Amino acid sequence: MGLLVGCGAVGSPIPPENVGVNATIERQKTSESIAETRRKATEAAESTEPEPDSPLQGQDVNLPPLQPVGTR
C-alpha cells in the first residue's frame, strides 16, 4: 500500500478576487439589494389587494395560557 501525501488542498483553485472580506461585503450588498427589491415588489402587490375582513390580525389573537413542561 502506498502513502499519498499532499497539502490538503482538494479541488480547483479559487481566484483571489472571490476570497476575503471585500468579496464577502460585495456579496452581502448584492443579496441585500435583491431582498430589498423583492420586499418592495411584494409591498406593491399587497397594497393593490383588498384588506381582509377579519378583525383579528397579527398579535391580536388570544392564545391559551402557557403551561410548564416537564415539572412535577
ROKOLSE-222247 format. One line per field, with one value per atom (N, C-alpha, C, CB): residue number from 1; residue in one letter; x, y, z negated. Coordinates in pm, 1 decimal. Glycine has a CB too. Example, Ala and Ser with C-alpha at 12.3 -4.5 7.8 and 13.67 -1.06 7.14 Angstrom:
# residues 2
kekol: 1:1:1:1:2:2:2:2
tipa: A:A:A:A:S:S:S:S
c1: 1319.0:1230.0:1320.0:1130.8:1285.0:1367.0:1290.0:1408.4
c2: -569.0:-450.0:-330.0:-447.3:-225.0:-106.0:3.0:-59.8
c3: -780.0:-780.0:-780.0:-904.6:-708.0:-714.0:-787.0:-572.5
//
This chain:
# residues 72
kekol: 1:1:1:1:2:2:2:2:3:3:3:3:4:4:4:4:5:5:5:5:6:6:6:6:7:7:7:7:8:8:8:8:9:9:9:9:10:10:10:10:11:11:11:11:12:12:12:12:13:13:13:13:14:14:14:14:15:15:15:15:16:16:16:16:17:17:17:17:18:18:18:18:19:19:19:19:20:20:20:20:21:21:21:21:22:22:22:22:23:23:23:23:24:24:24:24:25:25:25:25:26:26:26:26:27:27:27:27:28:28:28:28:29:29:29:29:30:30:30:30:31:31:31:31:32:32:32:32:33:33:33:33:34:34:34:34:35:35:35:35:36:36:36:36:37:37:37:37:38:38:38:38:39:39:39:39:40:40:40:40:41:41:41:41:42:42:42:42:43:43:43:43:44:44:44:44:45:45:45:45:46:46:46:46:47:47:47:47:48:48:48:48:49:49:49:49:50:50:50:50:51:51:51:51:52:52:52:52:53:53:53:53:54:54:54:54:55:55:55:55:56:56:56:56:57:57:57:57:58:58:58:58:59:59:59:59:60:60:60:60:61:61:61:61:62:62:62:62:63:63:63:63:64:64:64:64:65:65:65:65:66:66:66:66:67:67:67:67:68:68:68:68:69:69:69:69:70:70:70:70:71:71:71:71:72:72:72:72
tipa: M:M:M:M:G:G:G:G:L:L:L:L:L:L:L:L:V:V:V:V:G:G:G:G:C:C:C:C:G:G:G:G:A:A:A:A:V:V:V:V:G:G:G:G:S:S:S:S:P:P:P:P:I:I:I:I:P:P:P:P:P:P:P:P:E:E:E:E:N:N:N:N:V:V:V:V:G:G:G:G:V:V:V:V:N:N:N:N:A:A:A:A:T:T:T:T:I:I:I:I:E:E:E:E:R:R:R:R:Q:Q:Q:Q:K:K:K:K:T:T:T:T:S:S:S:S:E:E:E:E:S:S:S:S:I:I:I:I:A:A:A:A:E:E:E:E:T:T:T:T:R:R:R:R:R:R:R:R:K:K:K:K:A:A:A:A:T:T:T:T:E:E:E:E:A:A:A:A:A:A:A:A:E:E:E:E:S:S:S:S:T:T:T:T:E:E:E:E:P:P:P:P:E:E:E:E:P:P:P:P:D:D:D:D:S:S:S:S:P:P:P:P:L:L:L:L:Q:Q:Q:Q:G:G:G:G:Q:Q:Q:Q:D:D:D:D:V:V:V:V:N:N:N:N:L:L:L:L:P:P:P:P:P:P:P:P:L:L:L:L:Q:Q:Q:Q:P:P:P:P:V:V:V:V:G:G:G:G:T:T:T:T:R:R:R:R
c1: 83.7:0.0:88.3:-95.3:51.2:129.4:71.5:135.5:153.4:111.9:101.4:211.4:-15.7:-39.3:-30.4:-177.1:65.2:85.7:59.9:229.7:-17.7:-47.2:-62.1:-173.6:-88.1:-100.7:-240.8:-66.0:-333.8:-469.6:-563.1:-468.4:-513.5:-598.2:-663.0:-516.5:-795.6:-868.7:-958.5:-951.3:-959.3:-1047.0:-971.1:-1157.1:-1046.9:-984.0:-949.0:-1076.5:-849.1:-810.6:-918.0:-677.4:-926.0:-1023.2:-951.2:-1089.6:-1006.2:-939.9:-938.0:-1009.4:-833.4:-821.0:-927.9:-686.9:-989.1:-1093.9:-1223.2:-1121.2:-1235.5:-1353.6:-1332.9:-1394.3:-1218.6:-1184.8:-1155.9:-1063.2:-1197.7:-1162.8:-1282.4:-1064.9:-1253.0:-1357.7:-1429.8:-1298.8:-1356.3:-1419.6:-1516.9:-1313.5:-1479.6:-1569.0:-1693.7:-1497.1:-1677.5:-1792.4:-1886.0:-1746.3:-1831.0:-1912.9:-1989.2:-1825.2:-1925.4:-1993.1:-2106.6:-1893.0:-2083.6:-2190.4:-2308.1:-2137.2:-2280.0:-2386.6:-2464.5:-2328.9:-2395.3:-2463.7:-2556.7:-2362.3:-2509.1:-2594.3:-2713.8:-2514.0:-2693.2:-2806.3:-2905.3:-2757.0:-2856.6:-2946.3:-3025.1:-2867.0:-2961.6:-3033.1:-3139.5:-2934.7:-3109.4:-3208.7:-3325.5:-3145.0:-3296.3:-3402.2:-3487.1:-3342.6:-3424.4:-3497.7:-3589.5:-3399.2:-3539.6:-3621.7:-3741.8:-3538.5:-3719.7:-3831.2:-3930.9:-3778.9:-3880.8:-3969.1:-4056.7:-3887.7:-3997.4:-4074.3:-4178.3:-3981.1:-4142.3:-4236.9:-4354.2:-4166.3:-4326.8:-4436.5:-4522.9:-4381.6:-4462.3:-4542.1:-4632.6:-4450.8:-4581.9:-4663.0:-4777.5:-4576.3:-4750.2:-4854.8:-4958.8:-4794.0:-4914.6:-5007.9:-5093.9:-4932.9:-5039.2:-5115.9:-5229.7:-5024.3:-5217.9:-5325.4:-5435.3:-5270.2:-5407.7:-5508.4:-5598.6:-5441.9:-5727.7:-5817.1:-5780.7:-5963.8:-5810.4:-5783.6:-5876.5:-5801.2:-5828.4:-5915.4:-6020.7:-5832.5:-6134.5:-6244.9:-6225.6:-6373.3:-6123.5:-6101.0:-6057.6:-5996.7:-6126.0:-6085.9:-5958.2:-6198.3:-5921.5:-5802.7:-5686.4:-5829.5:-5577.9:-5458.2:-5337.1:-5452.5:-5231.8:-5106.5:-5115.5:-5060.5:-5079.0:-5071.9:-5205.1:-4966.6:-5313.0:-5441.3:-5513.9:-5528.1:-5455.9:-5519.9:-5495.1:-5466.7:-5601.2:-5586.7:-5534.0:-5721.0:-5423.7:-5361.5:-5388.1:-5210.0:-5386.5:-5406.5:-5289.1:-5422.3:-5309.6:-5200.5:-5089.0:-5252.0:-4966.7:-4851.4:-4851.6:-4720.4:-4819.8:-4812.3:-4668.0:-4906.5:-4615.6:-4479.2:-4469.7:-4433.3:-4357.6:-4337.4:-4228.9:-4299.9:-4253.9:-4153.8:-4133.9:-4027.1:-4231.7:-4219.8:-4317.8:-4245.0:-4293.1:-4383.4:-4468.7:-4307.1
c2: -117.6:0.0:124.0:-0.3:214.2:336.5:445.6:384.4:540.1:650.8:775.0:672.8:833.0:951.2:1073.2:944.1:1158.7:1278.2:1399.8:1282.3:1491.6:1613.6:1730.4:1596.9:1845.2:1964.3:1978.2:2087.0:1896.4:1903.0:1982.8:1961.9:2047.4:2126.0:2032.3:2237.4:2028.5:1942.7:2030.7:1835.3:2007.4:2082.1:2187.0:2147.1:2263.5:2365.0:2487.6:2404.1:2563.5:2682.0:2791.0:2736.1:2871.1:2979.7:3109.3:2987.1:3189.8:3314.5:3409.7:3380.7:3488.4:3574.5:3682.4:3638.6:3720.6:3822.1:3768.5:3877.0:3636.6:3576.9:3539.7:3455.3:3576.4:3539.2:3666.5:3441.7:3669.0:3781.0:3862.7:3869.0:3965.8:4049.2:4131.5:4141.0:4190.3:4274.6:4195.1:4339.7:4075.0:3992.0:3955.2:3865.3:3926.9:3893.3:4012.2:3847.6:4131.3:4252.5:4277.7:4374.7:4262.0:4282.1:4181.9:4270.7:4053.8:3953.7:3989.5:3813.5:4036.1:4073.4:4193.4:4104.6:4290.9:4408.1:4369.6:4511.2:4281.4:4241.7:4160.1:4161.7:4072.3:3994.3:4083.2:3881.8:4185.5:4278.5:4362.9:4369.3:4403.0:4482.6:4397.9:4541.4:4271.5:4182.2:4162.2:4046.0:4142.4:4124.6:4250.6:4087.6:4367.0:4494.2:4511.3:4613.1:4474.7:4483.6:4390.7:4449.4:4269.4:4174.9:4223.8:4036.3:4283.4:4333.4:4445.9:4382.3:4536.9:4646.8:4592.7:4746.2:4489.8:4431.6:4366.2:4328.5:4296.2:4232.6:4336.9:4132.7:4446.1:4552.8:4617.1:4659.2:4636.4:4695.3:4601.4:4726.5:4471.4:4374.9:4366.4:4236.4:4374.4:4368.1:4492.5:4348.3:4606.3:4730.5:4733.9:4851.5:4657.5:4654.8:4556.9:4619.1:4464.0:4367.2:4429.7:4238.8:4393.2:4446.2:4390.0:4413.3:4466.0:4423.5:4307.9:4542.1:4211.6:4102.1:4152.4:3988.7:4081.7:4122.6:4081.0:4065.5:4000.9:3951.8:4065.0:3840.7:4082.4:4188.6:4153.8:4217.6:4024.0:3983.1:3963.3:3854.1:4037.2:4024.0:4031.8:4132.6:3959.9:3969.6:3917.4:4110.6:3999.5:3958.5:3973.0:4038.1:4005.3:4025.3:3895.1:4111.9:3782.2:3653.3:3609.4:3546.9:3570.1:3523.1:3380.5:3531.2:3359.2:3227.2:3167.7:3235.1:3035.0:2973.9:3008.6:2819.6:3006.2:3038.8:2934.3:3047.8:2977.0:2887.7:2789.9:2968.4:2665.9:2563.3:2516.8:2444.7:2499.8:2449.2:2305.0:2455.6:2273.3:2143.0:2069.4:2156.0:1946.6:1864.5:1891.1:1882.1:1949.1:1971.6:1881.4:2120.2:1858.7:1774.3:1854.8:1673.7
c3: 0.0:0.0:0.0:-120.9:80.4:90.1:1.1:234.7:-33.8:-117.8:-30.0:-236.3:-27.4:53.4:-36.9:125.2:-12.9:-94.7:-7.8:-155.6:-62.4:11.0:-84.3:94.8:-28.9:-110.8:-169.4:-29.4:-127.7:-180.0:-91.8:-316.9:9.2:98.4:199.1:170.7:199.4:290.4:376.3:213.4:502.0:590.0:669.2:510.4:745.4:829.0:745.1:946.1:786.1:710.5:718.1:762.0:613.8:605.5:639.5:463.5:731.6:765.4:645.1:885.0:628.0:510.9:502.3:510.3:613.2:606.6:546.5:744.6:530.8:469.7:323.7:546.6:266.3:130.3:51.4:127.0:-73.5:-159.4:-201.4:-90.9:-278.1:-336.6:-231.1:-442.1:-138.2:-36.5:49.9:51.6:87.7:167.9:89.2:214.9:-41.2:-125.3:-137.6:-264.4:-157.3:-169.3:-40.1:-204.1:72.9:201.2:220.8:316.3:184.4:195.9:105.5:160.4:-16.9:-109.4:-56.6:-248.0:1.5:56.1:169.8:104.5:257.5:369.0:320.8:471.4:223.2:172.9:98.3:81.3:26.9:-41.7:57.8:-135.9:167.6:266.7:336.9:369.8:361.0:421.0:325.1:457.7:196.8:97.9:85.5:-38.4:91.4:83.4:204.4:74.1:321.9:442.7:432.5:567.4:383.2:367.3:263.4:327.8:153.4:49.2:103.7:-71.7:181.8:240.8:337.8:312.8:413.0:508.4:435.5:598.1:326.1:252.4:182.9:149.3:134.6:73.5:177.7:8.9:297.9:403.9:441.5:527.4:443.6:477.8:367.0:503.8:240.8:128.9:119.5:-0.4:158.7:148.1:249.7:167.8:358.4:457.0:418.7:593.1:326.1:283.6:178.2:228.9:175.0:72.1:-65.3:106.0:-168.5:-305.8:-343.5:-404.4:-420.5:-462.9:-561.6:-526.2:-567.6:-653.4:-798.3:-601.6:-826.9:-961.2:-1053.0:-960.6:-1169.1:-1260.8:-1337.8:-1358.5:-1343.7:-1417.8:-1322.0:-1497.7:-1347.2:-1265.8:-1355.8:-1156.1:-1321.0:-1393.6:-1535.3:-1395.8:-1635.0:-1773.7:-1847.7:-1843.8:-1779.1:-1844.4:-1874.9:-1759.2:-1841.5:-1862.8:-2007.1:-1762.0:-2078.0:-2215.1:-2214.3:-2291.0:-2285.6:-2294.3:-2430.7:-2267.4:-2443.9:-2575.5:-2666.7:-2563.2:-2799.6:-2890.5:-2879.6:-3035.7:-2907.7:-2899.8:-3016.6:-2898.0:-2988.7:-3091.0:-3102.9:-3058.4:-3223.7:-3236.7:-3183.8:-3384.5:-3124.0:-3063.7:-3141.1:-2913.9:-3178.5:-3242.8:-3390.3:-3174.5:-3458.2:-3602.0:-3673.7:-3638.2:-3802.5:-3880.5:-3971.5:-3960.0
//
